[in-house]
Amino acid sequence: DTAVSQTPKYLVTQMGNDKSIKCEQNLGHDTMYWYKQDSKKFLKIMFSYNNKELIINETVPNRFSPKSPDKAHLNLHINSLELGDSAVYFCASSQDANSYNEQFFGPGTRLTVL
Amino acid sequence: DQQVKQNSPSLSVQEGRISILNCDYTNSMFDYFLWYKKYPAEGPTFLISISSIKDKNEDGRFTVFLNKSAKHLSLHIVPSQPGDSAVYFCAASVRSNYQLIWGAGTKLIIKP
């Protein structure tokens, strides 16, 4: 009974392709996040949605576009993939947008761009 | 601009002894700090947190200490167990901001 799930777990693709990563949470949370863990292992916030409204939009190339069709889903679409996009992408959710709240993470999607 | 620093990439500790993981921060506006634990091929999971109005918070084998004047916090695990082997992330936030700022993590290895 997975709380935060992501698909796919692994994604290998060629430069220039367009790909999507899906995320779903069954915790009834209002807020969802996308993080990127780069080669230096830092977790960097990319986007956050609260009740389907974008509240965090960090300096990320506009090739990355999040979409939240409802509170339980936050998908990440990436256009024209580049080598530097290779990383592990984590989805997370929390009860609300208060940064004090515990965040629940998915297992991650390892993206490799060749 | 690394606002949250975990200067030890890894730490090896004998089973049963104390593990001490350190975290330094530069932003004096941070008022809440969290520790997360991460196993390979899994997402981070919340471990323990502390508000800036406290200097210590304890939960079972885990204790977090906060030294605001030094802008330093530490996580103590006593006694260390094999299942504690994981990467530990320190994260900090400002109440008025929605986001967490994360350190790079420290890999803890518990030796039998």
Interface residues (C-beta under 8 A of the other chain):
Chain A: V4 K40 K41 F42 L43 K44 I45 S48 N50 I55 I56 F90 A92 A97 N98 S99 Y100 E102 Q103 F104 F105 G106 P107 G108
Chain B: Y32 L34 A41 E42 G43 P44 T45 F46 S49 V87 F89 A91 S93 V94 R95 N97 Y98 Q99 L100 W102 G103 A104 G105
